[in-house]
Amino acid sequence: MSHPSSITGELSNSKVAAVFTNESAARQAAQGVAAALSLGAAQVQVITPADAHPGRKLEPESRGIWRTIVVAHVKLGVAGIVVGLLAFAALYARGIPFIVNSSVAAALVMMFFGGVAGLMLGGLVSLRPDHDRYVQATRDAMAAGNTTVVVHAFSADQRHHAAELLRSNGGEVTSTL
């Protein structure tokens, strides 16, 4: 059983897409990967050009992006505030005159900017830039009439093994980080 990511709250942050020109080859590769890595049916999906809603197979977690957005912003915003306080403590310990003479104002300013930096980092995590290639490869395959096998791995190691297995079966592999 997998545990949610500490930053995004998602079960599967690692995803692999392998494009096949032949649907039957894709289905055989999907069954092979599922059997070799003991993956559940929800972890290995086949997306054909006829699928009306491929997004559900590409990003299937029921709580969706809103959970990722909230969890990432809250956790990274709080972490930013803590980093701001740590920076204040370090500057205060060094005896920087502005910090020592206006300690409350300096602490509030550093907490504010640390929090803003954390929220901005939360926004970057929420955008999931590592998923762009993965999603675009699947959409391009559908437009070309090809079939894609999608694997939702619970670890980087599982992602790596799935990519190697799909590649060895003739798939053109793209993965997230």
Long-range contacts (C-beta under 8 A, 24 or more apart in sequence): 2-154, 2-155, 6-75, 7-71, 7-72, 7-75, 7-76, 7-125, 8-68, 8-71, 8-72, 8-125, 9-63, 9-67, 9-68, 9-71, 9-72, 10-61, 10-67, 10-68, 11-61, 11-152, 11-154, 12-43, 12-61, 12-152, 12-153, 12-154, 13-176, 14-152, 14-153, 14-154, 14-155, 14-156, 14-158, 14-159, 14-175, 14-176, 14-177, 15-58, 15-131, 15-134, 15-150, 15-151, 15-152, 15-153, 15-159, 15-175, 15-176, 16-134, 16-150, 16-151, 16-153, 16-159, 16-162, 16-163, 16-166, 16-173, 16-174, 16-175, 16-176, 17-58, 17-134, 17-137, 17-138, 17-141, 17-148, 17-149, 17-150, 17-151, 17-173, 17-174, 17-175, 18-148, 18-149, 18-151, 18-163, 18-166, 18-167, 18-169, 18-171, 18-172, 18-173, 18-174, 19-137, 19-138, 19-140, 19-141, 19-146, 19-147, 19-148, 19-171, 19-172, 19-174, 20-146, 20-147, 20-148, 20-149, 20-169, 20-170, 20-171, 20-172, 21-146, 21-147, 22-147, 23-48, 23-147, 25-169, 25-170, 26-147, 26-148, 26-149, 26-171, 27-147, 28-169, 29-149, 29-165, 29-166, 29-169, 29-170, 29-171, 30-149, 32-165, 32-169, 33-149, 33-151, 33-162, 33-165, 33-166, 36-161, 36-165, 37-158, 37-161, 37-162, 37-165, 39-151, 39-158, 39-162, 42-152, 43-151, 43-152, 43-153, 43-154, 44-149, 44-150, 44-151, 44-152, 45-149, 45-150, 45-152, 46-147, 46-148, 46-149, 46-150, 47-138, 47-141, 47-142, 47-147, 47-148, 47-149, 47-150, 48-142, 48-147, 49-141, 49-142, 49-143, 49-145, 49-146, 49-147, 51-142, 54-138, 54-139, 54-142, 57-150, 58-134, 58-135, 58-138, 58-150, 59-131, 60-152, 65-126, 68-125, 68-126, 68-128, 69-122, 69-126, 72-122, 72-123, 72-125, 72-126, 73-119, 73-122, 73-123, 73-126, 74-122, 75-122, 76-118, 76-119, 76-121, 76-122, 76-125, 77-115, 77-118, 77-119, 77-122, 78-115, 78-118, 79-118, 80-114, 80-115, 80-116, 80-117, 80-118, 80-119, 80-121, 81-111, 81-114, 81-115, 81-118, 82-114, 83-114, 83-117, 83-118, 84-110, 84-111, 84-112, 84-113, 84-114, 84-115, 84-117, 85-110, 85-111, 85-114, 87-114, 128-176, 130-176, 130-177, 131-176, 133-174, 133-176, 134-174, 134-175, 134-176, 137-172, 137-174
